[in-house]
Amino acid sequence: MMKRYAWRDAIELRPLAAQILRQSADLSVESALEALYYWVKNNITFQPDELLLDRPDKELLITPKLLVQSRRGDCDDFSTLLASLILAAGLPVSIYFVTVAADPQEPERFSHVYVMVALPDGRPMALDASHGLYPGWEIQRNVERKLYWPVKQAFRYEVNNWYRS
């Protein structure tokens, strides 16, 4: 569903992506990704689904377009919006959602998601706008399991060394 929402809303988010990138001093791919990351990080407030739904057992996925309006969501909403903005910007990167099982008591339950991109030279760049400290920061400790879900694959050669880890 996240992938579908990211692609579906990307066209309508093109004006926002262009506005964000116009404010970037540098036109490199990495600078563009950082600008999009910081826009999401600084303009969307983290709010767990439990507070939005009043039910701890339900998962809510807010579309990127609606998240720009409401400005409140959790990690899956941040990630879907960021992926959609990257698609809207037309950057030459591959995009993945990374799901993380961080609870050792429940290693099969995924509790966090963020965006990972493969840069044109194949290097990975984590973009965790909901919990990350900066572009490239990635949760490392207490991770029981990670899965990578492709949103857009731009290169054939990438990720053999990090995608399946």
C-alpha positions in Angstrom: 0.0 0.0 0.0 2.8 2.4 0.8 4.4 1.9 -2.6 1.1 2.4 -4.3 0.4 5.7 -2.4 3.9 7.0 -3.0 3.6 6.5 -6.8 -0.1 7.7 -7.0 0.5 11.0 -5.2 3.9 11.8 -6.8 2.4 13.6 -9.7 0.4 15.9 -7.5 3.4 16.6 -5.3 5.6 17.7 -8.1 5.0 21.5 -7.4 5.9 21.0 -3.7 9.0 19.0 -4.6 10.1 21.7 -7.1 9.5 24.4 -4.5 11.6 22.5 -1.9 14.4 21.9 -4.4 14.4 25.6 -5.6 15.5 26.5 -2.1 18.5 24.1 -2.2 21.8 25.9 -2.9 23.4 22.8 -4.4 21.9 20.8 -7.3 23.6 17.5 -6.5 21.4 14.4 -6.0 22.6 14.1 -2.4 21.7 17.8 -1.7 18.3 17.3 -3.3 17.6 14.3 -1.1 18.7 16.2 2.0 16.4 19.1 1.2 13.4 16.7 0.8 14.4 14.9 4.0 14.6 18.1 6.0 11.4 19.4 4.6 9.5 16.3 5.8 11.4 16.2 9.1 10.7 19.9 9.8 7.1 20.2 8.5 5.5 16.9 9.7 4.8 16.2 13.3 5.3 12.6 14.6 2.1 11.3 16.0 1.6 7.5 16.7 -1.5 5.9 15.1 -2.8 5.1 18.6 -3.3 8.8 19.2 -5.0 9.4 15.8 -7.3 6.3 16.0 -7.8 5.9 19.8 -7.1 2.2 19.1 -3.7 0.7 19.7 -4.4 -2.4 17.6 -5.0 -0.6 14.3 -2.6 0.7 11.7 -3.4 3.9 9.8 -1.7 4.8 6.6 -2.1 8.4 5.5 -1.6 9.2 1.9 1.2 11.6 1.1 -1.2 14.2 -0.3 -3.3 14.1 2.9 -0.2 14.1 5.1 1.0 17.4 3.6 -2.4 18.8 4.6 -2.7 17.3 8.1 1.0 17.5 9.0 0.7 14.6 11.5 1.6 11.0 11.0 3.9 8.1 12.1 7.0 6.5 10.5 5.1 4.8 7.7 3.4 8.1 6.7 6.7 10.0 6.8 8.4 7.4 4.7 5.6 7.2 2.1 5.6 11.0 1.8 9.4 11.2 1.5 9.4 8.4 -1.2 6.6 10.3 -3.1 8.6 13.5 -3.0 11.7 11.8 -4.3 9.6 10.3 -7.1 8.0 13.7 -7.8 11.5 15.3 -8.1 12.6 12.7 -10.6 15.9 12.0 -8.9 18.0 9.2 -10.5 18.0 7.0 -7.4 16.5 3.7 -6.4 14.1 3.9 -3.5 13.4 1.2 -0.8 11.2 1.1 2.3 13.2 -0.6 5.1 11.1 -2.3 7.8 12.8 -3.0 11.1 11.9 -5.4 13.8 13.4 -3.7 16.9 11.8 -5.6 19.7 13.8 -8.7 20.8 10.7 -10.1 22.4 8.8 -10.0 19.1 11.4 -10.5 16.3 8.7 -11.1 13.7 6.8 -7.9 14.4 8.1 -4.9 12.4 7.9 -1.7 14.5 9.6 0.9 12.3 10.0 1.9 8.6 12.1 4.4 6.8 13.4 5.2 3.3 16.7 3.9 1.9 18.0 5.1 -1.5 20.7 3.8 -3.7 22.7 6.8 -5.1 23.8 6.8 -8.7 27.2 5.4 -7.7 25.5 2.5 -5.8 26.1 3.8 -2.2 23.2 3.5 0.1 21.7 6.5 1.9 19.3 6.1 4.8 16.6 8.7 5.1 14.7 8.2 8.4 12.7 11.5 8.6 10.6 10.4 11.5 13.3 9.3 13.9 16.6 10.0 12.2 19.0 12.6 13.4 20.3 13.5 10.0 20.4 12.1 6.4 22.4 8.9 6.5 21.5 8.1 10.1 20.1 4.6 10.4 18.9 2.6 13.4 21.5 0.0 14.3 21.2 -1.2 17.9 18.6 -3.7 19.0 17.6 -4.5 15.4 16.4 -8.1 15.2 15.5 -8.1 11.5 15.4 -5.8 8.5 13.5 -6.2 5.2 14.0 -4.0 2.1 10.9 -3.3 -0.1 11.7 -1.8 -3.5 9.6 1.3 -4.5 11.7 2.2 -7.6 14.8 0.4 -8.9 16.9 2.6 -11.1 20.0 0.5 -11.4 20.6 -3.2 -12.0 24.0 -3.4 -10.2 23.1 -1.9 -6.9 22.3 -3.3 -3.5 23.8 -6.7 -3.8 26.1 -5.7 -1.0 23.5 -4.0 1.3 19.9 -4.7 0.1 19.9 -8.4 1.2 21.7 -7.9 4.5 
